[in-house]
Amino acid sequence: MTISMRIVGLIPLITGLFVAPPAWACSCLPADPDEFVSEVAIVFEGAMLRTGGVSVYPGCHDVTAPNCVEQVETIFRVDRVLKGELGKTVSIWHEPSSSMECGPAFGANEPVILGAHIDVDGRYAVTNMCFAGAKIAGLDRTKVLEALERYRHRLDALQAAIDLAPGDPDPVIDKARFLEETKNPTEALKLLSEVLVADPDNREAVLLTARLRSQRNEDELALAVLEPYLALNASDRYALRARVASLVRLGRVDEVQVGWRDFSKLRGQKLDLSDRAFDRASFQEAALKTVSFAGASLKQADFSEAQLWNVVLDGADLAGADLTDVLVQGSLDGVSFESAKLVRAAFGFRGRISSLKGADLAGADFRSDGLGSRAADFRSKRLRIGSLEKVNAVGVNAEGSRFLALKMAGADFSDSDLSGAQFLFLDLNGASFRGANLNGATFREADLTGADLKNANLHKASFKSSKLDGARLEGAVFDHWTTWPDGFDPIEAGARME
């Protein structure tokens, strides 16, 4: 999976709108009408009445900040509700059509059929983000209306099951689950409330209610249903984990039971988890935004497949942690990844990593100042000497990176992309660059004694003033721009010029 694909995967599932007649610049919709219908919270027929307020994207405070854009409000008349519950008018938030690559351009009193999701501030919204990254010309009106009919038919069937078994909570919960899946949490909560009035200890109703409340940023209400249940079912692991997640999101981490280590699949933003001990804790598949782990002890913690945006890990200790397939964007100043597993990890960061000694970086991608931006900067001013010794960096992407004054003896950069990288004043004794792309790389005052450079691409590389005694270059290729230490014969060492 490429980094760009993984970033797209972080974008919330967002749909757009369709109109009749067309009144938009272009479409950003899922190709499947049933998928469209299930992913929007409301669908209605109506027309634009007027524009309203202006704000920035939910969760932002400054329109100039990354991923923060201006939002405008448009008020619509509602003629017919096709999904959800609406009054006579509804406010829809969206980016200005002039600023959108793919977004709505409404005409006053022009008939539209519009679908919108609920944003993190609880507002109905459409955006220029495309579902799964797909851009298509638009959805056929008839097919969408047919999908809406199938949606209503499914609701009718679920209601019929309820009517056939009055007092049975199972069909009620089945309908609530369907409403959750099709973005109608309000109706789902109404049904679940009826179940809990009759049976406050109904496990499925409790857990589903708590999940819906948390999704709506109503963690206090989630706790209100979880804690009475847990008083009678103290060993229910799923309920305990839901309670912990709500406490964390509410900033009440001190109330989490001592020794709790399961934070897997935790969702949250604006959390302060700094200076805490999370050794051996699991944050597997967590999705966290604007979270601080500064100074935290995270030794042997599991962050595999987690997504951490705008995270602060300054001074954190992740020695021996598992960060396989993690995506991290934020500040990593002084963080230690000693002996950590960073296989296929993607880092967009600022600051200087403290230690990668003995870490497994196979297939990792390091960029500084944000994913897809400048390459990483590894400097000894903030790095302990020996922090990259014997590091496994097979297949790492460190294009254009800078390695300065480090002890990297025995480091393995086999099959890595190190094009344009700078290796300055380093101990690379016995290091392996077998099959690596070193096109345009610079080695200055570097000790490459006994290094393995077999099959490496050395075009335009500079080894002048470095030491290559006993280095193996069989199968390596270079060109007339490649520079060598005085007296070194690359042909004799096994390389060939091309």
PyMOL commands that set and color helices and strands:
alter all, ss='L'
color gray80, all
select helices_A, chain A and resi 3-10+33-39+97-99+131-133+141-164+169-181+185-198+203-215+219-232+237-249+253-255
alter helices_A, ss='H'
color red, helices_A
select strands_A, chain A and resi 18-19+42-56+70-83+89-94+111-118+124-125+267-272+287-292+307-312+327-331+346-350+365-368+377-379+402-404+422-424+442-444+477-478+496-497
alter strands_A, ss='S'
color yellow, strands_A
deselect
rebuild
show_as cartoon
